[in-house]
Amino acid sequence: MSETPELIVYCRRWCGDCHRALGWLDEHNIAYTMIDVEADDVARDRAAGINGGALHTPTFELGNETCVDFRPDRLSELLGLQ
């Protein structure tokens, strides 16, 4: 049996879209790990790599799938909620 991949959310604490995204995940009872890219250089580089070198937050990573910016429709698709 395979494990469900962990949802990682790369954020900045001051980012309004990040706060909205985390609230949406909480409302839908979705487990996630939030990583502050301003406090973690490795995470910042990972998030920038996902975005072609530019740092955009929030950035979501679930296994091999990613989603950039808070788009509830895309997140629902990524998480299999549709």
C-alpha positions as CSV (number, residue, x, y, z in Angstrom):
1,M,0.0,0.0,0.0
2,S,1.4,3.4,-1.0
3,E,1.5,6.4,1.3
4,T,-0.5,9.5,0.5
5,P,2.0,12.3,-0.3
6,E,2.4,15.2,2.0
7,L,1.0,18.5,1.0
8,I,3.7,21.2,1.4
9,V,2.7,24.8,1.3
10,Y,5.6,27.3,0.7
11,C,4.5,30.7,2.2
12,R,5.6,34.0,3.6
13,R,4.1,35.0,6.9
14,W,3.0,38.5,5.6
15,C,1.4,37.1,2.4
16,G,-2.4,37.6,2.3
17,D,-2.9,35.0,-0.4
18,C,-1.0,32.5,1.8
19,H,-3.3,33.3,4.8
20,R,-6.4,32.8,2.6
21,A,-5.0,29.5,1.2
22,L,-4.2,28.1,4.7
23,G,-7.6,29.1,5.9
24,W,-9.2,27.3,2.9
25,L,-7.2,24.2,3.6
26,D,-8.2,24.3,7.3
27,E,-11.9,24.7,6.3
28,H,-11.6,21.6,4.1
29,N,-9.8,19.7,6.8
30,I,-6.8,19.2,4.6
31,A,-3.5,18.3,6.4
32,Y,-0.5,20.2,5.2
33,T,3.0,21.4,6.2
34,M,3.5,25.1,6.0
35,I,7.1,26.2,5.4
36,D,8.1,29.9,5.7
37,V,10.4,30.5,2.7
38,E,11.8,33.6,4.4
39,A,13.1,31.5,7.3
40,D,14.3,28.4,5.3
41,D,16.8,29.0,2.5
42,V,16.4,25.4,1.2
43,A,12.7,25.8,1.0
44,R,13.0,29.2,-0.7
45,D,15.2,27.6,-3.3
46,R,12.9,24.7,-3.8
47,A,9.8,27.0,-4.2
48,A,11.7,29.2,-6.6
49,G,12.8,26.1,-8.6
50,I,9.2,25.0,-8.9
51,N,8.4,28.5,-10.3
52,G,11.2,28.6,-12.9
53,G,13.5,30.7,-10.6
54,A,11.0,33.2,-9.4
55,L,9.7,33.0,-5.9
56,H,5.9,33.1,-5.8
57,T,3.8,32.3,-2.7
58,P,1.8,30.4,-2.0
59,T,3.3,27.5,-3.8
60,F,1.8,24.0,-3.2
61,E,3.6,20.7,-3.7
62,L,1.9,17.3,-3.5
63,G,4.2,14.5,-4.6
64,N,5.1,15.3,-8.2
65,E,2.3,17.8,-8.6
66,T,2.5,21.6,-8.0
67,C,0.2,24.5,-7.9
68,V,1.3,28.2,-7.8
69,D,-0.8,30.9,-6.2
70,F,-4.1,30.4,-4.4
71,R,-6.6,29.0,-6.9
72,P,-9.3,27.0,-5.1
73,D,-10.3,25.3,-8.3
74,R,-6.8,24.1,-9.1
75,L,-6.2,23.1,-5.4
76,S,-9.5,21.1,-5.4
77,E,-8.3,19.3,-8.5
78,L,-4.8,18.7,-7.1
79,L,-6.3,17.3,-3.8
80,G,-9.0,15.2,-5.6
81,L,-11.9,17.1,-4.1
82,Q,-13.8,17.5,-7.3
